[in-house]
Amino acid sequence: MLVSHFVDHYLRLDPVEKIRFHDEVESLPPEETKTVMDLMTSWEKEGLEKGLEKGLEKGLKKGLKKGRQEVARRMLSMGFTREQIQQATELSEQEIIDLEKEQGPSGS
């Protein structure tokens, strides 16, 4: 599928055209899709791998923060102090205050 390489390297598609082009490529039979993937150059593959690594790292950091916030919410509902929560979760004092505001005065 040299057309894919031509489009990627020589044509400048606007966002709508890019969506249409990618929709067309995705509608190809699996064997043609494999051919397209086999034509990727080593630098394209390396770029893809680096992009996946960055995405995974970003997702992991976001997941860890959400997990720490959930632990902090539970600790708040159990009556732990801000300082204890901060030590346990490594969240900032302001983040804990924001979580307290979310939970409201009843703590639930």
Stockholm file with secondary structure:
# STOCKHOLM 1.0

chainA/1-108         MLVSHFVDHYLRLDPVEKIRFHDEVESLPPEETKTVMDLMTSWEKEGLEKGLEKGLEKGLKKGLKKGRQEVARRMLSMGFTREQIQQATELSEQEIIDLEKEQGPSGS
#=GR chainA/1-108 SS CHHHHHHHHHCCCCHHHHHHHHHHHHTSCHHHHHHHHHTCCHHHHHHHHHHHHHHHHHHHHHHHHHHHHHHHHHHHHTTCCHHHHHHHHCCCHHHHHHHHHHHTTTTC
#=GC SS_cons         CHHHHHHHHHCCCCHHHHHHHHHHHHTSCHHHHHHHHHTCCHHHHHHHHHHHHHHHHHHHHHHHHHHHHHHHHHHHHTTCCHHHHHHHHCCCHHHHHHHHHHHTTTTC
//
